Amino acid sequence: MTIQLSIPSVLDEQKLSRDLALLVQDRVASRIFRKDATLWGETAEKEAAIRLGWTDFAQPAETVVSEAEQFRAELLARGVDRVVLCGMGDQALPPRLSAAGQGLRLKQLIRRTLQP
């Protein structure tokens, strides 16, 4: 099965409805969360099988949030009011979202090169 979705400059609602119906009919969302790597085809199946761990995010996220809140409370009790996080690429997004969700100010230093 091959699924191709695109958003043209003029939205074709009928095509979009047909494509969405196909996604539902083929249970694509359910299959993703069951980690069905066959959705990506035979040549990509092996790689897809190791890339679907993110589908288990809900339960671990609850634990991580609880642990992070506890850690934050411990740091605040010790007088720590700043933390430095280092990461690359998309790793910068979770701290930004967390800070925004807590109403905290986050100063981000961006280095756009891998050269020292």
Long-range contacts (C-beta under 8 A, 24 or more apart in sequence): 1-26, 1-39, 2-41, 3-28, 68-98
